[in-house]
């Protein structure tokens, strides 16, 4: 068993494709296939299911993947420790992020880190928080970014807290309210049509409980959208109002839609950096984790 075979296997699992793994490894696709076949022959099991559009690990492949990641990261850590890794770190940092961190937080962090260590590359897969937690738990990603935590044995490090705000169209009613105050009371938007995130959204659930449940009412939901940008464009076009984390609206507010802080509704989102206590991080991932925590005062 050689490290080049293990690296080929890990990259196929990460990128769900032999061709993408070849690009990431600067190798040809036939070379990747040869490495995987040799590894499977030595282990006596099939590691990757080659049927379908994506390359997925078999049950044996899933079990081996955790050890493969640990082997590679331990080797890189050893090389750095004894000085053979060079003064400049390199490699791919495997990230998982939920919607808001993936759109509005992680891109700036990657850019800032690459300015310090230009040899480092990133792979980021965006999904919901549950999928991020599952990926980190299974060792599919090294670092995760989520807008919440779950008591599942992973390590959660708080990055920052962010208030939830109401965004509205720039119509006569809300322009008049904005001229008076940056705050808005719930009575001023109870009857408004809402453009909402999916029902699994923690922000949506908390907001409906605080504003509507106590009044024995339900919001008037005119659209359910799982894209943050689509929600903002819908509000800007006059479809309705919505509630989002402030970090998701601060860059393009004003010209397209109005942003209000809610006077009688206090909801904060907490954003976390998530890692697996039982997985050895690569040296590049360790450095990126320290960089991220430093950015947020951790």
HUBELTA-V82416 format. One record per helix or strand. SS is the DSSP state (H for helix, E for strand). FROM is the first residue (numbers start at 1). TO is the last residue. If there is no record, write none. Layout:
# HUBELTA-V82416
SS_FROM_TO + SS_FROM_TO
This chain:
# HUBELTA-V82416
H_3_15 + H_18_25 + H_29_43 + E_48_49 + E_56_57 + H_59_81 + E_91_97 + H_99_104 + H_106_116 + E_120_126 + H_129_138 + E_143_146 + E_155_168 + H_172_180 + E_183_184 + H_186_188 + E_193_196 + H_202_211 + H_213_215 + E_220_224 + H_228_236 + E_241_245 + H_246_248 + E_258_262 + E_268_275 + H_283_295
